[in-house]
């Protein structure tokens, strides 16, 4: 008998989906589902389905352009300590967005040449402007631009807190 390897996916874009648990002081508050991307897409809402996700091409985690050349590894080791002290600006983030931003600290980030320079300059404002220039927020879309900006700011605040080092060439993968 053949093994069936299905998981959660978005019926709209075919992208991979993962679950995000919400814990507050040791209690499970709930489970949500998100696209498996650095920042939840702002062009459509997640349409949860069961199936085999379509593998996506590697893209810059900052602006979405194809063929990133730089890789930033996380500098925090969750095995080293039970407590992470991360300066995360969550003032405009929902619980789902906060959980997603925290998950971002555990995985490597890819960057294109342009975004790598902006990262070296620690220029959050220009990184957000570039992401919105290359993928504008639709006026009648499911997510308002201020929400997208808050999501980007939250994800980038985690990135800069957990990755102060230099990038590695992504071709080394």
Backbone as ProteinMPNN parsed JSONL, in Angstrom:
{"seq_chain_A": "XXXXXXXXXXXXXXXXXXXXXXXXXXXXXXXXXXXXXXXXXXXXXXXXXXXXXXXXXXXXXXXXXXXXXXXXXXXXXXXXXXXXXXXXXXXXXXXXXXXXXXXXXXXXXXXXXXXXXXXXXXXXXXXXXXXXXXXXXXXXXXXXXXXXXXXXXXXXXXXXXXXXXXXXXXXXX", "coords_chain_A": {"N_chain_A": [[0.842, -1.18, 0.0], [0.5, 2.218, -0.759], [2.047, 5.015, 0.769], [0.311, 7.849, 1.916], [0.928, 11.186, 1.732], [-0.197, 13.777, 2.981], [-0.982, 17.101, 3.983], [-1.687, 20.201, 5.637], [-2.804, 22.867, 3.588], [-3.113, 25.896, 1.633], [-6.043, 26.446, -0.041], [-6.37, 28.422, -1.886], [-3.83, 29.457, -2.833], [-2.217, 27.23, -2.869], [-0.101, 26.989, -1.174], [2.057, 25.927, 1.559], [0.883, 25.242, 4.864], [0.995, 25.85, 8.353], [0.469, 25.015, 11.837], [-0.191, 27.241, 14.535], [0.32, 27.587, 17.85], [-1.216, 29.079, 20.673], [-0.027, 30.188, 23.588], [-0.348, 31.211, 26.88], [1.23, 31.93, 29.734], [1.676, 29.155, 30.331], [-0.744, 27.913, 29.668], [-2.779, 26.474, 27.156], [-4.208, 28.43, 24.814], [-5.335, 28.283, 22.303], [-5.38, 27.127, 18.859], [-4.137, 28.181, 15.782], [-4.058, 28.604, 12.204], [-1.649, 29.24, 9.695], [-0.166, 30.664, 6.716], [2.895, 29.268, 5.563], [5.035, 31.276, 5.619], [7.253, 34.101, 5.929], [5.862, 36.49, 6.47], [2.437, 36.717, 6.755], [0.576, 36.404, 3.753], [-0.759, 39.307, 2.102], [-2.507, 39.469, 0.043], [-4.557, 37.662, -0.025], [-6.871, 35.839, 2.06], [-6.198, 33.031, 4.214], [-7.246, 29.928, 3.029], [-8.024, 27.198, 4.375], [-7.167, 23.855, 3.669], [-6.968, 20.298, 3.089], [-4.289, 18.569, 1.732], [-1.631, 18.14, -0.689], [0.836, 20.41, -0.412], [1.991, 22.86, -2.791], [5.31, 23.065, -3.722], [7.13, 26.026, -3.282], [9.099, 28.431, -5.137], [12.32, 29.522, -4.03], [12.454, 32.593, -2.376], [13.211, 36.031, -1.583], [12.949, 36.722, 1.804], [12.307, 39.188, 2.727], [11.415, 40.97, 0.701], [10.299, 39.432, -1.293], [11.359, 38.924, -3.858], [12.668, 36.804, -6.452], [15.272, 34.285, -6.293], [17.16, 34.687, -3.988], [20.326, 35.601, -2.592], [21.585, 35.561, -0.154], [21.851, 34.351, 3.194], [20.574, 34.352, 6.429], [21.305, 33.054, 9.454], [19.635, 31.966, 12.466], [20.603, 33.285, 15.649], [19.953, 32.596, 18.145], [19.676, 29.874, 20.379], [17.301, 27.613, 21.046], [17.664, 25.496, 22.776], [19.493, 26.286, 24.622], [18.422, 27.902, 26.629], [15.548, 28.423, 28.724], [14.092, 30.663, 28.526], [13.389, 33.234, 26.293], [14.483, 36.438, 25.669], [13.261, 38.801, 23.903], [13.078, 41.773, 22.138], [10.192, 42.756, 21.036], [7.998, 44.459, 19.042], [4.78, 44.476, 19.583], [2.543, 46.004, 19.58], [0.562, 46.573, 17.658], [-0.207, 44.095, 16.782], [-2.087, 41.1, 16.263], [-2.91, 38.152, 18.267], [-2.356, 35.899, 16.649], [-0.58, 37.026, 14.752], [1.508, 37.832, 16.44], [2.387, 35.349, 17.464], [3.296, 34.245, 15.067], [5.391, 35.997, 14.415], [7.17, 35.433, 16.498], [7.779, 32.75, 15.926], [9.352, 33.174, 13.715], [11.913, 33.602, 14.648], [13.217, 31.209, 14.83], [14.023, 30.096, 12.419], [16.07, 30.159, 9.411], [16.59, 33.133, 7.397], [16.186, 34.296, 4.077], [17.76, 36.582, 1.793], [17.715, 39.045, -0.812], [20.155, 40.796, -2.85], [19.711, 43.614, -2.625], [18.029, 43.864, -0.337], [19.749, 42.741, 1.536], [21.683, 44.71, 1.83], [20.096, 46.724, 2.964], [19.466, 45.427, 5.328], [22.002, 45.283, 6.494], [22.335, 47.965, 7.021], [20.414, 48.185, 8.904], [17.846, 49.159, 8.35], [14.768, 49.373, 8.86], [12.511, 50.818, 7.994], [12.964, 51.3, 5.21], [13.106, 48.64, 4.321], [10.462, 47.808, 4.768], [9.141, 49.63, 3.086], [10.17, 48.792, 0.595], [9.144, 46.148, 0.43], [6.398, 46.722, 0.303], [6.322, 48.24, -2.009], [7.021, 46.396, -4.003], [5.062, 44.474, -3.649], [2.215, 45.676, -3.557], [-0.406, 46.702, -1.284], [-3.692, 45.882, -1.829], [-6.388, 48.138, -2.208], [-8.972, 47.234, -1.771], [-8.516, 44.841, -0.59], [-8.167, 41.913, 1.631], [-6.729, 42.654, 3.877], [-5.77, 45.511, 5.659], [-3.516, 48.235, 4.897], [-2.176, 49.305, 7.15], [-2.199, 47.158, 8.91], [-0.62, 45.324, 7.532], [1.815, 46.724, 7.546], [2.279, 46.689, 10.334], [2.585, 43.924, 10.755], [4.89, 43.428, 9.217], [6.725, 45.079, 10.583], [6.735, 43.826, 13.117], [7.75, 41.244, 12.461], [10.254, 41.967, 11.452], [11.392, 43.195, 13.684], [11.818, 41.007, 15.353], [13.601, 39.613, 13.718], [15.888, 41.373, 13.638], [16.575, 41.367, 16.325], [17.366, 38.764, 16.797], [19.305, 38.081, 14.914], [22.07, 39.312, 14.684], [24.411, 38.973, 13.291], [26.595, 38.5, 10.373], [25.502, 37.772, 6.991], [25.383, 34.575, 5.266], [26.49, 33.251, 2.111], [23.792, 32.129, 0.117], [24.074, 30.125, -1.699], [25.537, 28.182, -0.542], [23.924, 26.314, 0.53]], "CA_chain_A": [[0.0, 0.0, 0.0], [1.279, 3.439, -0.912], [1.857, 6.015, 1.828], [-0.271, 9.117, 1.487], [1.604, 12.256, 2.466], [-0.955, 15.009, 2.87], [-0.898, 18.006, 5.111], [-2.534, 21.365, 5.429], [-2.392, 23.772, 2.528], [-4.083, 26.939, 1.308], [-6.746, 26.107, -1.274], [-6.291, 29.552, -2.82], [-2.515, 29.596, -3.468], [-1.508, 25.957, -2.87], [1.045, 27.088, -0.284], [2.102, 25.138, 2.79], [0.267, 25.853, 6.039], [1.356, 25.211, 9.614], [-0.355, 25.445, 12.964], [0.426, 28.16, 15.485], [-0.361, 27.472, 19.14], [-1.217, 30.282, 21.497], [0.158, 29.846, 24.994], [-0.184, 32.326, 27.805], [1.564, 31.468, 31.074], [1.563, 27.709, 30.475], [-2.054, 27.384, 29.286], [-3.057, 26.503, 25.732], [-5.374, 29.26, 24.543], [-5.958, 27.901, 21.046], [-4.51, 26.813, 17.734], [-4.502, 28.85, 14.547], [-3.341, 28.126, 11.022], [-1.053, 30.342, 8.947], [0.717, 30.323, 5.6], [4.266, 29.038, 6.011], [5.848, 32.35, 5.064], [7.727, 35.034, 6.96], [4.748, 37.38, 6.79], [1.208, 36.213, 6.12], [0.303, 37.187, 2.527], [-1.835, 40.277, 2.267], [-3.372, 39.511, -1.135], [-5.706, 36.784, 0.183], [-6.985, 35.148, 3.346], [-5.923, 31.608, 4.178], [-8.372, 29.027, 2.812], [-7.468, 25.944, 4.857], [-7.577, 22.632, 2.988], [-6.064, 19.167, 3.254], [-3.737, 18.184, 0.443], [-0.182, 18.217, -0.799], [1.184, 21.778, -0.801], [2.865, 23.069, -3.944], [6.562, 23.685, -3.277], [7.365, 27.332, -3.886], [10.476, 28.806, -5.433], [12.928, 30.301, -2.962], [12.332, 34.032, -2.585], [13.697, 36.889, -0.504], [11.974, 36.79, 2.896], [12.049, 40.59, 3.036], [10.661, 41.664, -0.352], [9.631, 38.467, -2.151], [11.966, 38.721, -5.17], [13.205, 35.461, -6.669], [16.714, 34.078, -6.331], [17.957, 35.355, -2.957], [21.716, 35.147, -2.561], [22.14, 35.654, 1.195], [21.116, 33.59, 4.19], [20.829, 34.758, 7.806], [20.957, 31.997, 10.404], [19.288, 32.475, 13.796], [21.708, 33.244, 16.605], [19.433, 32.076, 19.411], [19.531, 28.434, 20.431], [16.241, 27.341, 22.023], [18.107, 24.471, 23.723], [20.374, 26.907, 25.612], [17.714, 28.586, 27.709], [14.099, 28.257, 28.727], [13.457, 31.97, 28.359], [13.91, 34.137, 25.273], [14.17, 37.832, 25.911], [13.287, 39.412, 22.586], [12.354, 43.04, 22.067], [9.247, 42.609, 19.939], [6.953, 45.47, 19.044], [3.517, 43.796, 19.295], [1.452, 46.924, 19.919], [-0.516, 46.533, 16.666], [-0.319, 42.734, 16.266], [-3.03, 40.164, 16.872], [-2.239, 36.984, 18.851], [-1.827, 35.094, 15.547], [0.585, 37.702, 14.176], [2.575, 37.782, 17.438], [2.911, 33.979, 17.455], [4.035, 34.065, 13.818], [6.636, 36.755, 14.523], [8.065, 34.704, 17.397], [8.261, 31.581, 15.186], [10.369, 33.618, 12.758], [13.26, 33.618, 15.228], [13.793, 29.874, 14.844], [14.363, 29.634, 11.08], [16.904, 31.094, 8.65], [15.95, 34.074, 6.485], [16.87, 34.555, 2.818], [17.709, 37.985, 1.37], [18.286, 39.43, -2.094], [21.268, 41.734, -2.672], [19.229, 44.918, -2.162], [17.575, 43.758, 1.057], [20.912, 42.469, 2.376], [22.281, 46.017, 2.127], [19.194, 47.389, 3.911], [19.629, 44.731, 6.607], [23.287, 45.729, 7.057], [22.087, 49.321, 7.528], [19.345, 48.055, 9.898], [16.864, 50.141, 7.926], [13.447, 48.741, 8.845], [11.566, 51.608, 7.201], [13.172, 51.039, 3.78], [12.722, 47.258, 4.053], [8.996, 47.793, 4.676], [8.772, 50.358, 1.865], [10.494, 47.933, -0.551], [8.17, 45.051, 0.386], [5.104, 47.257, -0.142], [6.465, 48.697, -3.394], [7.028, 45.231, -4.884], [3.769, 43.805, -3.482], [1.334, 46.672, -2.931], [-1.624, 46.258, -0.613], [-4.88, 46.291, -2.583], [-7.295, 48.972, -1.416], [-10.151, 46.442, -1.414], [-8.019, 43.522, -0.175], [-8.63, 41.413, 2.931], [-5.92, 43.182, 4.971], [-5.47, 46.928, 5.503], [-2.078, 48.516, 4.825], [-1.585, 49.501, 8.48], [-2.006, 45.817, 9.471], [0.553, 44.781, 6.836], [2.983, 47.41, 8.099], [2.499, 46.183, 11.697], [3.119, 42.569, 10.623], [6.275, 43.541, 8.758], [7.527, 45.649, 11.668], [6.89, 42.792, 14.131], [8.655, 40.209, 11.959], [11.603, 42.535, 11.333], [11.952, 43.437, 15.02], [12.337, 39.713, 15.784], [14.786, 39.331, 12.904], [17.045, 42.166, 14.066], [16.939, 40.984, 17.686], [17.916, 37.413, 16.836], [20.304, 37.858, 13.87], [22.952, 40.473, 14.557], [25.63, 38.63, 12.548], [26.676, 38.669, 8.925], [24.845, 36.69, 6.244], [26.181, 33.603, 4.534], [25.959, 33.091, 0.754], [22.759, 31.091, 0.127], [24.486, 29.024, -2.583], [26.2, 27.177, 0.291], [22.914, 25.35, 0.97]], "C_chain_A": [[0.883, 1.237, 0.0], [0.981, 4.415, 0.228], [1.27, 7.285, 1.234], [0.323, 10.203, 2.365], [0.873, 13.576, 2.238], [-0.742, 15.843, 4.123], [-1.87, 19.141, 4.884], [-1.935, 22.25, 4.347], [-3.457, 24.854, 2.37], [-4.716, 26.578, -0.027], [-6.617, 27.209, -2.322], [-4.965, 29.598, -3.564], [-1.735, 28.288, -3.536], [-0.317, 25.921, -1.934], [0.904, 26.243, 0.964], [1.536, 25.946, 3.954], [0.802, 25.135, 7.275], [0.488, 25.769, 10.739], [0.475, 26.318, 13.904], [-0.352, 28.038, 16.785], [-0.205, 28.767, 19.917], [-1.136, 29.864, 22.953], [0.346, 31.125, 25.804], [0.036, 31.74, 29.185], [1.248, 29.991, 31.274], [0.23, 27.112, 30.088], [-2.241, 27.516, 27.78], [-4.335, 27.29, 25.499], [-6.085, 28.856, 23.255], [-4.909, 27.58, 20.001], [-5.04, 27.546, 16.522], [-3.699, 28.268, 13.402], [-2.899, 29.323, 10.195], [-0.325, 29.8, 7.729], [2.13, 30.143, 6.155], [5.194, 30.024, 5.301], [6.245, 33.277, 6.191], [6.613, 35.965, 7.408], [3.535, 36.837, 6.046], [0.899, 37.059, 4.884], [-0.861, 38.15, 2.731], [-2.723, 40.355, 1.045], [-4.582, 38.576, -1.012], [-5.684, 36.211, 1.601], [-6.661, 33.675, 3.158], [-7.223, 30.839, 3.989], [-7.858, 27.624, 3.122], [-8.062, 24.749, 4.128], [-6.567, 21.538, 3.319], [-5.591, 18.755, 1.867], [-2.227, 18.246, 0.472], [0.184, 19.612, -1.273], [2.127, 21.808, -2.002], [4.161, 23.694, -3.44], [6.791, 25.0, -4.025], [8.83, 27.551, -4.203], [11.018, 29.632, -4.278], [12.87, 31.784, -3.318], [12.916, 34.764, -1.393], [12.601, 36.984, 0.554], [11.61, 38.219, 3.277], [11.139, 41.239, 1.995], [9.956, 40.726, -1.322], [10.246, 38.252, -3.528], [12.609, 37.335, -5.246], [14.733, 35.448, -6.581], [17.526, 34.801, -5.274], [19.353, 34.761, -2.887], [22.318, 35.108, -1.17], [21.232, 34.943, 2.175], [21.55, 34.043, 5.574], [20.363, 33.641, 8.729], [20.56, 32.613, 11.736], [20.485, 32.346, 14.74], [21.245, 32.795, 17.981], [19.301, 30.57, 19.319], [18.479, 28.099, 21.481], [16.621, 26.287, 23.057], [18.938, 25.082, 24.861], [19.636, 27.467, 26.82], [16.217, 28.314, 27.624], [13.381, 29.565, 28.434], [14.164, 32.752, 27.26], [13.533, 35.548, 25.684], [14.369, 38.558, 24.598], [12.49, 40.696, 22.64], [11.476, 42.996, 20.834], [8.154, 43.653, 20.078], [5.643, 44.813, 18.614], [2.315, 44.709, 19.508], [0.299, 46.856, 18.931], [-0.739, 45.127, 16.115], [-1.381, 41.933, 17.008], [-2.24, 39.029, 17.513], [-1.626, 36.108, 17.766], [-0.557, 35.715, 14.978], [1.764, 37.693, 15.147], [3.216, 36.402, 17.464], [3.748, 33.738, 16.205], [5.372, 34.789, 13.88], [7.638, 36.035, 15.41], [8.612, 33.454, 16.711], [9.376, 31.958, 14.213], [11.774, 33.58, 13.33], [13.951, 32.263, 15.123], [14.307, 29.387, 13.492], [15.246, 30.64, 10.356], [16.068, 31.965, 7.713], [16.814, 34.229, 5.24], [16.721, 36.024, 2.445], [18.3, 38.142, -0.023], [19.419, 40.422, -1.82], [20.802, 43.065, -2.078], [18.815, 44.862, -0.697], [18.732, 43.464, 2.003], [21.623, 43.763, 2.758], [21.424, 46.77, 3.14], [19.263, 46.748, 5.295], [20.925, 45.187, 7.276], [23.163, 47.128, 7.651], [21.029, 49.338, 8.634], [18.21, 49.039, 9.629], [15.49, 49.488, 7.756], [12.477, 49.502, 7.945], [11.728, 51.356, 5.705], [12.862, 49.591, 3.413], [11.201, 47.136, 3.903], [8.543, 48.49, 3.401], [9.032, 49.504, 0.622], [9.478, 46.793, -0.684], [6.827, 45.546, -0.149], [5.153, 47.792, -1.568], [6.375, 47.508, -4.359], [5.737, 44.417, -4.811], [2.825, 44.775, -2.78], [0.108, 46.03, -2.286], [-2.816, 46.79, -1.404], [-5.827, 47.06, -1.676], [-8.517, 48.181, -0.955], [-9.769, 45.035, -0.97], [-8.484, 43.137, 1.218], [-7.881, 41.999, 4.13], [-5.595, 44.646, 4.674], [-3.958, 47.163, 5.531], [-1.458, 48.712, 6.202], [-1.353, 48.159, 9.183], [-0.769, 45.171, 8.843], [1.822, 45.42, 7.379], [3.312, 46.912, 9.508], [3.084, 44.771, 11.653], [4.589, 42.6, 10.2], [7.176, 44.069, 9.87], [7.768, 44.611, 12.771], [7.871, 41.715, 13.705], [10.086, 40.733, 11.894], [12.212, 42.836, 12.697], [12.499, 42.134, 15.601], [13.619, 39.392, 15.023], [16.006, 40.077, 13.435], [17.487, 41.833, 15.491], [17.689, 39.662, 17.706], [19.005, 37.142, 15.802], [21.235, 39.061, 13.707], [24.182, 40.214, 13.678], [25.538, 38.89, 11.057], [25.982, 37.515, 8.218], [25.865, 35.743, 5.629], [25.642, 33.542, 3.096], [24.963, 31.929, 0.725], [23.143, 29.923, -0.788], [25.183, 27.911, -1.805], [25.226, 26.106, 0.754], [22.94, 24.097, 0.135]], "O_chain_A": [[1.901, 1.282, 0.691], [-0.174, 4.618, 0.605], [1.692, 7.735, 0.17], [0.232, 10.145, 3.592], [1.278, 14.387, 1.405], [-0.368, 15.332, 5.179], [-2.764, 19.053, 4.042], [-0.717, 22.361, 4.215], [-4.56, 24.739, 2.905], [-4.017, 26.422, -1.029], [-6.743, 26.946, -3.518], [-4.948, 29.757, -4.784], [-0.695, 28.23, -4.191], [0.409, 24.927, -1.897], [-0.2, 25.887, 1.378], [1.69, 27.165, 4.019], [1.034, 23.927, 7.234], [-0.131, 26.826, 10.618], [1.686, 26.141, 14.037], [-1.543, 28.347, 16.83], [0.813, 29.453, 19.822], [-2.065, 29.258, 23.487], [1.12, 32.004, 25.427], [-0.866, 31.12, 29.749], [0.626, 29.614, 32.267], [0.073, 25.894, 30.171], [-1.903, 28.545, 27.195], [-5.414, 26.88, 25.928], [-7.292, 29.057, 23.12], [-3.709, 27.739, 20.228], [-6.242, 27.54, 16.258], [-2.753, 27.512, 13.626], [-3.644, 30.285, 10.01], [0.082, 28.638, 7.698], [2.507, 30.807, 7.121], [6.029, 29.634, 4.484], [5.656, 33.25, 7.271], [6.442, 36.199, 8.605], [3.605, 36.536, 4.855], [0.95, 38.287, 4.947], [-1.82, 37.847, 3.441], [-3.609, 41.208, 0.986], [-5.525, 38.677, -1.796], [-4.638, 36.115, 2.243], [-6.831, 33.133, 2.066], [-8.194, 31.073, 4.709], [-7.324, 26.943, 2.247], [-9.279, 24.63, 3.98], [-5.456, 21.816, 3.77], [-6.392, 18.611, 0.943], [-1.619, 18.387, 1.534], [-0.116, 19.975, -2.41], [2.945, 20.909, -2.199], [4.126, 24.743, -2.796], [6.658, 25.064, -5.247], [9.702, 26.923, -3.603], [10.271, 30.358, -3.622], [13.202, 32.174, -4.438], [13.094, 34.184, -0.322], [11.453, 37.291, 0.233], [10.694, 38.433, 4.071], [10.209, 41.966, 2.343], [9.105, 41.166, -2.096], [9.71, 37.466, -4.309], [13.034, 36.775, -4.236], [15.39, 36.471, -6.772], [18.498, 35.475, -5.615], [19.539, 33.562, -3.098], [23.455, 34.664, -1.01], [20.011, 34.927, 2.019], [22.744, 34.114, 5.866], [19.175, 33.321, 8.781], [21.081, 33.664, 12.109], [21.275, 31.408, 14.634], [22.062, 32.63, 18.887], [18.864, 30.043, 18.296], [18.721, 28.276, 22.675], [15.978, 26.188, 24.102], [19.075, 24.482, 25.928], [20.185, 27.496, 27.922], [15.696, 28.008, 26.552], [12.189, 29.567, 28.127], [15.384, 32.914, 27.288], [12.376, 35.813, 26.012], [15.492, 38.891, 24.22], [11.36, 40.715, 23.128], [11.956, 43.178, 19.715], [7.471, 43.724, 21.1], [5.412, 44.612, 17.422], [1.185, 44.231, 19.607], [-0.848, 47.064, 19.326], [-1.395, 44.973, 15.085], [-1.551, 42.07, 18.22], [-1.026, 38.946, 17.328], [-0.507, 35.621, 17.926], [0.43, 35.015, 14.748], [2.909, 37.559, 14.716], [4.441, 36.284, 17.484], [4.796, 33.097, 16.276], [6.385, 34.247, 13.44], [8.832, 36.025, 15.111], [9.784, 33.122, 16.888], [10.249, 31.139, 13.923], [12.742, 33.53, 12.571], [15.165, 32.182, 15.311], [14.97, 28.351, 13.432], [15.189, 31.836, 10.643], [14.978, 31.578, 7.292], [18.04, 34.286, 5.338], [15.699, 36.646, 2.734], [19.264, 37.463, -0.379], [19.616, 40.839, -0.678], [21.416, 43.583, -1.145], [19.207, 45.719, 0.094], [18.705, 43.891, 3.157], [22.109, 43.898, 3.88], [21.951, 47.385, 4.067], [19.137, 47.433, 6.31], [20.949, 45.447, 8.479], [23.801, 47.444, 8.656], [20.775, 50.382, 9.233], [17.683, 49.669, 10.546], [15.104, 49.104, 6.652], [11.704, 48.887, 7.211], [10.731, 51.211, 4.998], [12.399, 49.33, 2.303], [10.716, 46.44, 3.011], [7.656, 47.994, 2.706], [8.216, 49.487, -0.3], [9.007, 46.505, -1.784], [6.192, 44.871, -0.96], [4.137, 47.797, -2.263], [5.733, 47.6, -5.405], [5.357, 43.754, -5.776], [2.651, 44.712, -1.563], [-0.345, 44.96, -2.694], [-2.938, 47.995, -1.623], [-6.044, 46.686, -0.524], [-9.042, 48.428, 0.131], [-10.609, 44.135, -0.974], [-9.12, 43.933, 1.909], [-8.332, 41.866, 5.267], [-5.19, 44.979, 3.56], [-3.213, 46.381, 6.121], [-0.31, 48.319, 6.408], [-0.414, 48.031, 9.969], [0.031, 44.546, 9.538], [2.802, 44.723, 7.643], [4.482, 46.732, 9.845], [3.984, 44.453, 12.431], [5.423, 41.886, 10.759], [8.276, 43.555, 10.071], [8.875, 44.521, 13.304], [8.73, 41.311, 14.489], [11.025, 40.018, 12.243], [13.429, 42.742, 12.857], [13.532, 42.145, 16.271], [14.605, 38.951, 15.614], [17.052, 39.467, 13.658], [18.659, 42.003, 15.826], [18.562, 39.462, 18.55], [19.584, 36.056, 15.813], [21.182, 39.749, 12.688], [24.916, 41.15, 13.359], [24.549, 39.422, 10.552], [25.88, 36.415, 8.761], [27.044, 36.069, 5.492], [24.449, 33.762, 2.886], [25.256, 30.856, 1.252], [22.583, 28.835, -0.655], [25.398, 26.821, -2.336], [25.646, 25.092, 1.313], [22.153, 23.181, 0.372]]}, "name": "protein", "num_of_chains": 1, "seq": "XXXXXXXXXXXXXXXXXXXXXXXXXXXXXXXXXXXXXXXXXXXXXXXXXXXXXXXXXXXXXXXXXXXXXXXXXXXXXXXXXXXXXXXXXXXXXXXXXXXXXXXXXXXXXXXXXXXXXXXXXXXXXXXXXXXXXXXXXXXXXXXXXXXXXXXXXXXXXXXXXXXXXXXXXXXXX"}
